[in-house]
Amino acid sequence: MIYVGLDVHQKSTTICIQDEKGKQCLLESCPTTFEGFQNKLGAWLSNHPGAPVGMESCSKAYVVSGIVAALGGTPRVFSADEAARKTRSKKKKTDGRDAQDLCTNLRTGALTREVRLPPEAMRKLRSVLRASVAGENSGASDQCRQSLVEGVRSGGGDGEHDHRGGLEKASFAADAGLDAYCASSAFLLFSIGPAAER
């Protein structure tokens, strides 16, 4: 079992890997791109599928979480405020120390305020609805309905009622008002859509 801590920045990310006893196995940096993570993390996550990969909440969290999942890891995003409070020293902050502290705190269970990111289907839905609100996309309704249909079909539940309930109850880390609008709008669009799409 390994634990991975990522100090993520716009252009580069520092990676720290520890084993279950706390021994440091890797401390290196890479570009914040799919290729960068694949080069540094790909083999590790291939040999340890499902390994937890911790990072602070930030503007790149969506992207990096998707890359980590694609490489076989389990992305876990934690409150930046909590992570900052639980670093060893605020006076000697470096990317390497931050990655080490994230990794250690992930391994020991010290981080408790985990941020839930919206699933891919909801992210697509939010993007389309933003365009609709801005008047940039006349076909937004059709796209919203199709995104929801695809999400329901791939959700793995027993029926559309279960998925609708899950959608209505979903809660996310940011844009709470827009998320509520997305959920209610998507529910209505799906409900009134052609029977062939259900």
C-alpha atoms as one frame of an Amber mdcrd trajectory, in Angstrom:
protein
   0.000   0.000   0.000   1.269   3.464  -0.888   0.051   6.975  -0.140   0.546
   9.912  -2.473   0.558  13.606  -1.599   0.389  16.220  -4.348   1.263  19.886
  -3.970  -0.510  21.115  -7.083   0.262  24.360  -8.880  -0.768  25.710 -12.251
   2.353  24.619 -14.139   4.066  22.092 -11.879   3.204  19.625  -9.125   5.400
  18.138  -6.406   4.722  14.473  -5.685   5.487  12.657  -2.440   4.958   8.905
  -2.079   5.182   7.016   1.212   4.628   3.381   2.063   2.263   2.332   4.858
   5.041   2.632   7.443   5.847   6.198   6.426   9.009   5.510   4.485   9.425
   8.037   1.693   9.624   6.362  -1.693   9.551   9.391  -3.989   9.780  13.190
  -3.812   9.875  14.744  -7.259   8.182  17.374  -9.374   6.457  17.106 -12.730
   4.449  19.301 -15.103   0.767  19.546 -14.165  -0.270  17.659 -17.292  -1.456
  14.153 -18.064   1.938  13.292 -19.556   3.759  14.657 -16.516   1.712  12.610
 -14.056   1.873   9.543 -16.258   5.663   9.702 -16.337   6.049  10.094 -12.558
   2.979   8.318 -11.158   1.840   5.920 -13.876   4.008   2.951 -12.855   3.352
   3.479  -9.130  -0.413   3.542  -9.536  -0.310   0.644 -11.961   1.459  -1.449
  -9.313  -0.797  -0.131  -6.517  -4.254   0.299  -8.093  -6.682   2.318  -6.018
  -3.931   3.963  -3.948  -5.178   7.161  -2.249  -3.832  10.368  -3.761  -4.372
  13.463  -1.619  -4.325  17.118  -2.654  -5.625  20.468  -1.448  -8.707  22.007
  -2.988  -7.599  24.391  -5.740  -8.477  25.532  -9.238  -6.721  22.492 -10.756
  -8.349  19.929  -8.465 -10.932  18.848 -11.080  -8.298  18.295 -13.744  -5.752
  16.569 -11.541  -8.411  14.347  -9.936  -9.459  13.192 -13.387  -5.873  12.400
 -14.340  -5.263  10.485 -11.102  -8.426   8.431 -11.623  -7.442   7.682 -15.227
  -4.059   6.407 -14.014  -5.715   4.067 -11.506  -5.462   6.060  -8.276  -8.182
   7.230  -5.897  -8.175  11.040  -5.810  -9.016  12.671  -2.473  -9.342  16.440
  -2.217  -9.147  18.126   1.171  -9.878  21.609   2.453  -6.933  23.906   1.777
  -7.511  25.626   5.129  -7.253  22.361   7.050  -4.195  21.247   5.100  -2.484
  24.575   5.784  -3.194  24.330   9.515  -1.665  20.874   9.682   1.650  21.647
   8.011   4.819  21.397  10.094   5.896  25.024   9.800   4.372  27.971   8.009
   7.704  29.801   8.133   9.546  27.192   6.088   6.988  26.352   3.438   8.304
  24.722   0.291   6.545  22.652  -2.332   8.436  19.567  -1.176   7.484  20.035
   2.483   3.865  20.693   1.547   3.723  17.485  -0.503   5.349  15.533   2.344
   2.909  16.939   4.897  -0.087  16.159   2.673   1.179  12.615   2.206   1.820
  12.089   5.928  -1.524  13.570   6.960  -3.310  11.451   4.364  -1.571   8.297
   5.581  -2.273   8.965   9.268  -5.861  10.083   8.753  -5.187  13.580  10.076
  -7.129  15.207   7.245 -10.877  14.986   7.796 -12.448  17.801   5.779 -12.723
  16.123   2.403 -14.160  18.088  -0.515 -16.614  16.272  -2.759 -16.177  17.070
  -6.429 -19.114  16.744  -8.834 -19.061  13.682 -11.123 -18.197  14.097 -14.799
 -21.841  13.989 -15.925 -22.744  16.897 -13.640 -19.696  18.891 -14.716 -20.807
  18.615 -18.346 -24.339  19.576 -17.357 -23.145  22.631 -15.458 -21.059  23.749
 -18.431 -24.018  23.516 -20.794 -26.339  25.305 -18.375 -23.828  28.119 -17.927
 -23.859  28.599 -21.697 -27.657  28.526 -21.686 -27.880  31.184 -18.965 -25.413
  33.363 -20.867 -27.434  32.958 -24.065 -24.498  31.408 -25.873 -26.037  28.104
 -26.851 -29.458  27.779 -28.411 -29.255  23.984 -28.227 -28.547  23.896 -24.499
 -31.813  22.166 -23.603 -31.115  19.246 -25.915 -27.560  18.957 -24.629 -28.702
  19.065 -20.994 -31.268  16.352 -21.589 -28.747  14.189 -23.425 -26.120  14.657
 -20.686 -28.606  13.595 -18.036 -29.790  10.615 -20.080 -26.195   9.447 -20.471
 -25.578   9.929 -16.748 -28.673   7.911 -15.834 -27.813   5.129 -18.245 -24.263
   4.840 -16.924 -25.125   5.304 -13.260 -25.665   1.637 -12.487 -28.924   1.961
 -10.526 -32.201   0.080 -10.724 -34.329   2.834 -12.189 -34.525   6.425 -13.198
 -36.321   7.399  -9.959 -33.266   6.450  -7.918 -30.992   8.489 -10.143 -33.281
  11.509 -10.034 -33.344  11.364  -6.261 -29.572  11.149  -6.175 -29.273  14.101
  -8.506 -31.644  16.243  -6.483 -29.783  15.442  -3.244 -26.285  15.972  -4.675
 -24.110  18.515  -2.884 -20.860  19.915  -4.180 -17.972  22.027  -2.952 -18.621
  25.223  -4.892 -21.229  27.106  -6.939 -23.991  25.873  -4.663 -26.596  28.084
  -6.299 -25.675  26.978  -9.793 -25.577  23.340  -8.738 -29.112  23.623  -7.396
 -30.178  25.242 -10.652 -28.451  22.477 -12.624 -30.148  19.750 -10.610 -33.636
  21.230 -10.853 -33.301  22.196 -14.521 -31.899  18.817 -15.477 -34.695  17.061
 -13.607 -37.337  19.062 -15.487 -35.649  18.651 -18.843 -35.439  14.911 -18.388
 -39.014  14.655 -17.095 -40.543  16.471 -20.083 -38.230  15.002 -22.692 -39.388
  12.634 -25.437 -40.315   9.172 -24.260 -37.754   7.719 -26.630 -34.977   9.264
 -24.569 -36.068   7.753 -21.262
